[in-house]
Every structure is written in C-alpha cells, then in structure tokens.
Amino acid sequence: MIDAPQSIPQATVSSALARSLITAAIDYATTKGQPFVVAVADSSGVLKSYDRMDGAPLLSVDIAQNKAYTAAAFSIATHVWHDFIKDDAPLRMGIVHTPRLVTFGGGYPIKVNGTVVGGIGVSGGHYSDDMEIALAALQACGLPGD
C-alpha cells in the first residue's frame, strides 16, 4: 500500500470576505455613474457571492462570473491572458475556445497571505473600468491586486 495523503486541505474565500468584496466593488462602482455586475468565486471557481446593479447589462452577468472563474482557476488576472497568447497563434486559436475562459481585464485572483482563495470578476463597462473596480474592491479589503 502506498503511504500518501488521502485528502488535501484547500483554502477558500469566506462568505464574509466575499460579501465585503462585493460591497466594496458596488460602492466604488456607484461613483462611476454606470451599473456593473460583480461576482466572487471560491477557490474551485464556483460562484460564492454576486450582485448585479440595477440596469447592469444582462450579458455582463455571465462575463463577471466567468472572469471570477478564470482568475480563480488559473491564479492570474484575466488581462494577463492577452499578453500570454497574443503572439502564439496555435495557443491563441485553441485556448480561446475553452469554456468560461476570459482573456481581457476585469478578473483578479483573491489572495490571502499569498494563497489564492478565489477570484473576483467585474463586468459592465470597458474592461479598464472593470479592472479599476475590481482592484478598488481588493484594496478596500486589504488584499493585493496581482
């Protein structure tokens, strides 16, 4: 018999932190004068918390959730994907067909003490606005935005 662990503990975002991130993002988004959708996924990419501001585009619902999923699943911000694939035609043509993968800004991993515990995704404006709101939420909660 092989002597190996039968389970691996996995840190994940708490409900309290997820709600704090959503609240911080919505508070900041309110100052932008347009509605956004904010989603937080746990470390396995499953939706943990979510808010759609009144009037936010319906299409942004899935995009925000997929940004959070992408950031949690790959432990990198969604905008990093663009530079990673832009000059690699086979990868660019193949990976963009991966379900739920988002390759533009607005999704960030949530890191607590250097460990990825989830992802936050924002959608509703230009991706640069989405990035600004997600980073503001992370900063408001004392978390890094990388």
matplotlib code that plots the C-alpha trace (Angstrom):
import matplotlib.pyplot as plt

x = [0.0, 1.3, 1.6, 0.1, -2.3, -5.9, -7.0, -5.5, -6.8, -7.8, -8.1, -11.1, -12.7, -15.0, -18.6, -17.7, -14.8, -16.8, -19.6, -17.1, -15.5, -19.0, -19.9, -16.6, -16.9, -20.5, -19.7, -16.8, -18.8, -21.6, -19.1, -18.6, -22.2, -22.9, -24.1, -21.9, -22.0, -19.7, -19.0, -16.8, -15.9, -14.4, -11.0, -12.6, -14.2, -17.8, -19.8, -19.7, -21.3, -22.8, -24.5, -26.0, -26.6, -29.9, -29.6, -26.4, -26.3, -27.6, -24.6, -22.4, -23.9, -22.0, -19.0, -18.4, -18.9, -16.5, -13.9, -14.0, -13.8, -10.9, -8.9, -9.6, -8.9, -5.6, -4.5, -3.8, -5.6, -7.7, -5.9, -2.6, -4.0, -3.9, -0.1, 0.3, -1.5, -1.3, 1.9, 1.2, -1.2, -1.8, -2.4, -4.5, -6.7, -7.1, -7.4, -10.0, -12.5, -12.0, -15.4, -15.5, -12.0, -11.9, -8.8, -9.5, -9.4, -11.7, -10.9, -8.4, -7.4, -8.2, -5.0, -4.9, -1.4, -0.1, -2.6, -5.3, -8.6, -10.9, -11.5, -13.3, -14.9, -16.4, -18.3, -20.4, -18.1, -14.9, -12.5, -10.3, -13.3, -14.0, -10.3, -10.4, -13.5, -12.1, -8.8, -10.6, -12.6, -9.4, -7.6, -10.6, -10.3, -6.6, -5.7, -3.2, -4.3, -1.9]
y = [0.0, 3.5, 5.8, 9.0, 11.6, 10.9, 14.5, 17.9, 20.9, 23.7, 27.3, 29.2, 32.6, 33.0, 34.2, 37.3, 38.3, 37.6, 39.9, 42.5, 42.4, 42.7, 45.6, 47.4, 46.9, 48.1, 51.2, 52.1, 51.3, 53.7, 56.6, 55.7, 56.5, 53.3, 49.9, 46.9, 43.2, 41.8, 38.2, 36.3, 32.7, 30.3, 28.6, 26.0, 28.6, 28.1, 31.3, 32.4, 35.8, 38.1, 41.4, 43.0, 46.7, 47.9, 48.5, 46.4, 44.7, 41.2, 40.0, 41.1, 38.5, 35.6, 37.7, 38.7, 35.2, 33.9, 36.5, 35.4, 31.7, 32.4, 34.3, 31.5, 28.6, 29.9, 32.1, 35.0, 38.2, 37.8, 40.6, 38.6, 36.1, 38.5, 39.0, 35.3, 34.2, 37.2, 36.1, 32.3, 31.5, 27.9, 28.7, 31.8, 29.9, 26.9, 28.3, 30.9, 28.1, 26.9, 27.3, 30.2, 31.4, 35.2, 36.9, 40.6, 42.7, 42.7, 39.4, 39.0, 36.2, 36.8, 36.1, 35.8, 35.5, 34.6, 31.8, 32.1, 31.6, 32.6, 35.2, 38.4, 39.4, 42.7, 43.5, 46.3, 48.9, 48.9, 46.3, 49.1, 50.3, 46.7, 46.3, 49.6, 48.5, 45.0, 46.5, 49.0, 46.2, 44.2, 47.3, 48.2, 44.7, 45.0, 42.4, 42.5, 43.1, 41.0]
z = [0.0, -0.9, 2.0, 0.7, 2.0, 1.1, 1.1, 0.6, 2.5, 0.3, 1.5, 0.1, 0.3, 3.3, 2.8, 4.9, 2.7, -0.5, 0.8, 1.7, -1.8, -3.4, -1.2, -1.8, -5.5, -5.7, -3.5, -5.8, -9.0, -7.8, -8.2, -11.8, -12.7, -14.6, -13.4, -13.1, -12.2, -9.6, -8.9, -6.4, -7.0, -4.4, -4.9, -7.1, -9.3, -8.0, -7.5, -3.9, -4.0, -6.6, -7.2, -10.4, -10.0, -11.3, -15.0, -15.5, -18.9, -18.9, -20.9, -18.0, -15.7, -17.3, -18.1, -14.5, -13.3, -15.9, -15.1, -11.4, -12.5, -14.8, -12.1, -9.5, -11.9, -13.2, -10.3, -12.6, -13.6, -16.7, -18.6, -18.3, -20.8, -23.7, -23.5, -22.9, -26.1, -28.5, -30.3, -30.2, -33.0, -32.1, -28.5, -29.4, -31.8, -29.5, -25.9, -26.7, -27.3, -23.7, -22.0, -19.4, -20.1, -20.3, -21.8, -21.2, -18.0, -15.0, -13.2, -10.4, -8.1, -4.5, -2.5, 1.3, 2.8, -0.7, -1.3, -4.0, -2.3, -5.1, -7.8, -8.3, -11.7, -12.7, -15.9, -17.2, -18.7, -20.7, -19.4, -18.0, -15.9, -14.8, -13.7, -11.8, -9.8, -9.0, -7.9, -5.7, -4.0, -3.4, -2.0, 0.2, 1.8, 2.2, -0.5, -3.3, -6.8, -8.9]

ax = plt.figure().add_subplot(projection="3d")
ax.plot(x, y, z, "-o")
ax.set_aspect("equal")
plt.show()
